[in-house]
Amino acid sequence: MVKVQVSTNELVAGRYRLLEGVHHEEGREGWHGQDVESERPVTLTRSRLPAHLREEAELRTAVRITRESEALGLVCPGRVSVVIDVVEDKDFLWTVTARPEGVPLSALLGHGPVDYVRAARLGLGVLDVLGAAHQEGITHGDLSPGQVWVEERGGVTVAGFGLMGASASPRVTAPSYASPEQARGEGGGPATDLWALGAIMYEMVEGRPAIRDRGGLEATFRAVERLPIRAPLSAGPLGPAIQGLLRRDPVERVPESVVREALTRILKAELDEDSMPTETLPVFRDLDAPPARRVWGKVPLSRPVLLGGALAVTVVCFAGLTAAGGLSERGTSASGPASSPKVSATPSPTPSASPSSTVAQQSPSTSPSPSSSSSASASPSPSHTLTDDPPTGFFRYTAPQGFSVALPKGWKPVRTESSADGSYRVTLGAGGDPRTLVVTYSTQLTSDPVAVWREVDTSLRGDSIAYERLGDIRAVTYQGYKGADMEWLSTNDGVRERTFGRGYLIGDHEGFSLRWTTPAADWDTAADRAALTTFLRTFMGGSQ
């Protein structure tokens, strides 16, 4: 990290040209710019340095900020502004990122309030990025409208990770969005990010900040700590969520899962043509609405999220967890590798053998072209019998959740996610190996596996980077059960990847899915073809 002084007529660090100012907040300014060496567009943010960064060695500050942003870039590709350079300028710090899509939320708020449905969509998008960060042990600590970029289609990108985090140093940028504990100099944590989210959603629906900037840090901090916040008047059913997030005691602040449920219910009511919200939501004591249907691989998410505008972040973040294998310096799982109970699902009877109900077992296509992918060749159905002698280079892995599969030697669970209804998702892989296998068990599926994949396809089509489905979604019979296959291409962290997904039902609403992801260039290699064949032949789910 180099020290520089810069004016609008000079290059930052001798490399980055300032082109256009895009947002201004207390202690922070942002510009669109250009890297004159590579000629690529960038965004530069100049933030006042908090005390803890002034005390850190320059190199350590740069490494920590870039490392945190890179870790989250793997988890939420395209939804976090990944820092590519850090430059010190006296009492300020420049962070340089690739230029996000869209415009800062602060610019949109300059045009007045938005309706509560749009606020819920944008809030849910930000919440999903924050949730992914918190699972990785990362706190934003500096969230404000200038750090949220909104795309034309409603997706969001969150910038600014790494400046504050959980430090006890008082926040020095956008102080009107600081939490009371930050204003007192007590540091921050996930609850601090939730306060900032509540303040942002308050301003979205009311058209004014919850706490106005008082023209100086100390005066604004006193206002944050002491002044009451008027109840929002234009929030509609979003009001209880906002007020729950703006509770002054961080212990009493509502948790992420409850906020997500509230926002999801608002979007569900909006999407349901026969039902509009007629009253406000419960005050976060009994959000006991019937759980919504889930799709393959979306354990913590309900169907309204998949159909709403906030999907742009949710799908990509969890797809990123799969693609990245959850490998980070912060551990393999937020809850440990065995956080889910074993599944005790009873297999449904084997489908009738009548011609009308029997579907030929199909194997995944091996050609990268969409045309050839749609005509998969037939292959015998895998046997129910477990093999005691996996192929050379593989071993039989039995998960604590109850499923088993033959894995390449050296592979293990690298991430585990679960939900209260018994659904779970386990990502399997190995350090240094770009391939992953994701096993998902869901308890609230629809009765048509093809329809489930159609929902996934719709989600990915709108939100994945360079998404391309290969061929049709294909109905199959797998181990005697009704299932469906889908293949697609997408780009993750600059690498073109190919994914094969197979989902199948083992009961009325229960089922498994397997997602095999590998670099597209390696798809037809003998090793990758052998791995997929072995996974499909040896997988046994739960009590099958």
Secondary structure as GFF3:
##gff-version 3
##sequence-region A 1 544
A	DSSP	beta_strand	16	25	.	.	.	ID=ss1
A	DSSP	beta_strand	28	35	.	.	.	ID=ss2
A	DSSP	beta_strand	41	48	.	.	.	ID=ss3
A	DSSP	alpha_helix	51	55	.	.	.	ID=ss4
A	DSSP	alpha_helix	58	75	.	.	.	ID=ss5
A	DSSP	beta_strand	83	89	.	.	.	ID=ss6
A	DSSP	beta_strand	92	98	.	.	.	ID=ss7
A	DSSP	beta_strand	103	104	.	.	.	ID=ss8
A	DSSP	alpha_helix	105	109	.	.	.	ID=ss9
A	DSSP	alpha_helix	116	135	.	.	.	ID=ss10
A	DSSP	three_ten_helix	145	147	.	.	.	ID=ss11
A	DSSP	beta_strand	148	150	.	.	.	ID=ss12
A	DSSP	beta_strand	156	158	.	.	.	ID=ss13
A	DSSP	three_ten_helix	175	177	.	.	.	ID=ss14
A	DSSP	alpha_helix	180	183	.	.	.	ID=ss15
A	DSSP	alpha_helix	190	206	.	.	.	ID=ss16
A	DSSP	alpha_helix	217	226	.	.	.	ID=ss17
A	DSSP	three_ten_helix	236	238	.	.	.	ID=ss18
A	DSSP	alpha_helix	239	245	.	.	.	ID=ss19
A	DSSP	alpha_helix	256	271	.	.	.	ID=ss20
A	DSSP	alpha_helix	303	307	.	.	.	ID=ss21
A	DSSP	alpha_helix	311	324	.	.	.	ID=ss22
A	DSSP	alpha_helix	370	373	.	.	.	ID=ss23
A	DSSP	beta_strand	394	398	.	.	.	ID=ss24
A	DSSP	beta_strand	404	408	.	.	.	ID=ss25
A	DSSP	beta_strand	412	418	.	.	.	ID=ss26
A	DSSP	beta_strand	424	429	.	.	.	ID=ss27
A	DSSP	beta_strand	436	442	.	.	.	ID=ss28
A	DSSP	alpha_helix	449	463	.	.	.	ID=ss29
A	DSSP	beta_strand	468	478	.	.	.	ID=ss30
A	DSSP	beta_strand	481	492	.	.	.	ID=ss31
A	DSSP	beta_strand	495	505	.	.	.	ID=ss32
A	DSSP	beta_strand	511	519	.	.	.	ID=ss33
A	DSSP	three_ten_helix	520	522	.	.	.	ID=ss34
A	DSSP	alpha_helix	526	538	.	.	.	ID=ss35
###
